[in-house]
Amino acid sequence: MCSIPYIVRGARGVDFAPASGYIEGAMAFPRMVRVRQSFPRPRVEDIPAAVRQTLSASSLPIKPGDRVAVGAGSRGIANIATVVRATVDHLNALGAKPFVFPAMGSHGGATPEGQLSVLAHYGITEATMSCPLRATMEVVQVGEALGLPVWLDQMAAEADWIGVVNRVKPHTDFKGTIESGLFKMLTIGVGKQKGAAQYHRANVQHGYETVITAVGREMLAKAQIAFGLGVVENAYDETAKVQAFAAADLEAGERALLKDARAWMMHLPFSPLDVLIVEEMGKNISGAGMDSNVIGRPTNPHEPFPADLKILWIVVLDLTKESYGNATGIGNADFTTRRLVDKIDMKATLINCLTACAPNGAKVPATFDSDREAVEAALDTIGLTPPERARVIRIKNTLTLGEIECAEVFLPEIEKREDLTAVGEPRPLRFDVAGTLHPLGA
């Protein structure tokens, strides 16, 4: 987009100049006020001690000399390297021989090197873990569920025991009593690309929760699963709870952790919205690029998803470097920028989206040369509401909602809310000469 050699007259008399931005009839943006949201904030102060304590209390079957495969995933999790290292240290203290393996389905470009690179970016390396890292995309069949083979990472299958470490949270594509966490890692994560592709296809017929529960139970029954270590975060991207479960207690334990995760999760303060401006999206922020639980838009078309949050248009401005070009979820945006699109590795994005049977997640929205153009285009298409009175919220990303910006039209509602505090006076959205929006809080 933005390559046509003529000027287009917008509905509000604003001229689009594709190469240089808007050249006349400058739009009146809504003035924005910085707002602090208050959420429940339980925190783990000493993470290594908490990991050691919960693993010690879990009656693990691991004996001295046992080789233990510790699965770590591709999602951005607060303090994940600290959690995994504490797990490895505890296993070493038991006299075991741990190694870490990527339990991330098809992520990292579906290659061993790519998956190790993802772990390294999160600080998980042989040097930082003081144990080997082992990666393969080869799998072996360990059982059968729903008439389908159950696949397990070959190197993990060759170990004496397996442990998985993952965050437990509401899933971005479906709702159930088990969503995203340890069971999902036991299904899609350790199944590598072959398992991930098969299970996502099965989701179309059976539904996510049915597949994850059935395959996870078969994995617990047939593979040497010693433990699952669940991590729950609060709304401020902090470690709120860590809890380990032996195999027999893992399913019930994860269901309980999901309730905590729901109670502590972040959310936007208002609905409906005319425009949501998202400064950045990425795989380190959410498996869906932008958390569907925040924006109310799932990438999976096969299951119903709560539509409590109403957002007319979403503008996303950039892709995090930690995504390595994987822009899964970009299809949930309505407007974007050239700088984001130029960072997309479409091969990696398509591998992820097609494996998940959700090609819509790779669709590229209307693309503009600058942030200003993208925001103006969104505001120009909200109907009869004047742009300066639009219901607009601006966030850094869907993982960071403690401080946001809200249009001044929300001020009367903000003043009535104990969980919201306006900081400073309303001010216009600020762009530099190239049309790039100044970062939130700048």
NORNORTA-V799289 format. One record per backbone hydrogen bond with DSSP energy under -1.0 kcal/mol. CO is the residue of the C=O (numbers start at 1). NH is the residue of the N-H. E is the energy in kcal/mol with one decimal. If there is no record, write none. Layout:
<<CO;NH;E> <CO;NH;E>>
This chain:
<<8;16;-2.5> <10;13;-1.8> <14;10;-3.4> <17;21;-2.4> <24;15;-1.1> <31;408;-2.6> <32;427;-2.6> <33;406;-2.6> <34;423;-3.3> <35;404;-2.4> <36;421;-1.9> <46;50;-2.2> <47;51;-2.6> <48;52;-2.5> <49;53;-2.5> <50;54;-2.3> <51;55;-2.3> <52;56;-2.3> <53;57;-1.5> <55;58;-1.2> <63;66;-2.2> <66;97;-3.4> <67;160;-1.4> <67;161;-2.0> <68;99;-2.4> <69;163;-3.0> <70;101;-2.4> <71;165;-2.2> <72;103;-3.0> <77;80;-1.7> <79;83;-2.3> <80;84;-2.8> <81;85;-2.5> <82;86;-2.3> <83;87;-1.8> <84;88;-2.6> <85;89;-2.7> <86;90;-2.0> <87;91;-2.2> <88;92;-2.6> <89;93;-2.2> <90;94;-1.3> <91;96;-2.2> <92;95;-1.5> <95;65;-3.0> <97;68;-1.3> <99;70;-3.1> <100;134;-2.6> <101;72;-2.1> <104;107;-2.4> <111;115;-2.3> <112;116;-2.3> <113;117;-1.9> <114;118;-1.8> <115;119;-2.0> <116;120;-2.4> <117;121;-2.0> <118;122;-1.1> <119;124;-2.7> <120;123;-1.9> <125;129;-2.2> <126;130;-1.4> <132;100;-2.3> <138;154;-2.5> <140;152;-2.1> <143;150;-2.4> <145;148;-2.2> <148;145;-2.8> <150;142;-2.8> <152;140;-2.4> <153;157;-2.5> <154;158;-1.3> <156;159;-1.2> <161;69;-2.7> <162;226;-3.1> <162;227;-1.2> <163;71;-3.2> <164;229;-3.1> <166;231;-2.0> <169;180;-1.7> <180;169;-2.7> <181;185;-1.9> <182;186;-2.3> <183;187;-1.1> <184;188;-2.5> <184;189;-1.3> <185;190;-2.8> <189;105;-1.7> <189;192;-1.2> <190;153;-1.5> <191;195;-2.8> <192;196;-2.9> <193;197;-2.7> <194;198;-1.8> <195;199;-3.0> <196;200;-2.2> <197;201;-1.6> <198;202;-2.1> <199;203;-1.8> <202;206;-3.0> <203;207;-1.7> <207;211;-2.0> <208;212;-3.0> <209;213;-2.5> <210;214;-2.4> <211;215;-2.7> <212;216;-2.2> <213;217;-2.3> <214;218;-1.9> <215;219;-2.5> <216;220;-2.3> <217;221;-1.9> <218;222;-2.5> <219;223;-2.4> <223;225;-1.8> <224;162;-2.2> <227;164;-1.6> <228;245;-2.6> <229;166;-2.0> <230;243;-2.4> <231;168;-2.7> <232;240;-2.7> <232;241;-1.8> <234;237;-1.3> <238;234;-2.1> <239;44;-2.8> <241;232;-2.7> <243;230;-2.9> <245;228;-2.1> <246;249;-1.4> <249;253;-2.3> <250;254;-2.5> <251;255;-1.9> <252;256;-1.7> <253;257;-2.0> <254;258;-2.2> <255;259;-1.2> <256;260;-1.4> <257;261;-2.6> <258;262;-2.4> <259;263;-1.9> <260;264;-1.7> <273;312;-2.3> <274;313;-1.6> <275;393;-1.8> <276;315;-2.9> <277;395;-2.8> <278;317;-2.4> <281;320;-2.5> <282;285;-1.2> <282;286;-2.1> <286;289;-2.2> <288;290;-2.1> <289;282;-1.9> <291;294;-1.6> <291;295;-2.1> <292;296;-2.3> <310;273;-2.7> <313;276;-2.2> <314;334;-2.7> <314;335;-1.8> <315;278;-3.4> <318;281;-1.9> <320;323;-1.4> <321;324;-1.6> <323;326;-2.3> <325;345;-2.9> <327;330;-2.3> <329;332;-2.2> <330;333;-1.9> <334;366;-1.2> <335;316;-2.2> <336;368;-1.9> <337;341;-2.2> <338;342;-2.7> <340;343;-1.6> <341;344;-1.4> <345;349;-2.3> <346;350;-2.8> <347;351;-2.4> <348;352;-1.9> <349;353;-2.7> <350;354;-3.1> <351;355;-1.8> <352;356;-1.5> <353;358;-3.0> <354;357;-1.4> <358;361;-1.8> <359;362;-2.0> <360;363;-1.4> <361;329;-1.5> <361;331;-1.4> <366;336;-2.6> <368;338;-2.5> <370;374;-1.8> <371;375;-2.7> <372;376;-2.7> <373;377;-2.5> <374;378;-1.8> <375;379;-2.5> <376;380;-1.9> <378;381;-1.4> <386;389;-2.3> <387;390;-1.6> <390;392;-1.2> <391;274;-2.6> <391;275;-1.7> <392;407;-2.4> <393;277;-2.8> <394;405;-2.4> <395;279;-2.3> <396;280;-1.8> <402;37;-2.8> <404;35;-3.1> <405;394;-2.8> <406;33;-2.9> <407;410;-2.3> <408;411;-1.7> <410;414;-2.4> <411;415;-2.3> <414;417;-1.5> <419;38;-2.4> <421;36;-2.8> <427;32;-3.6> <430;438;-3.0> <432;435;-2.1> <435;372;-2.3> <436;432;-2.2> <439;442;-2.4>>
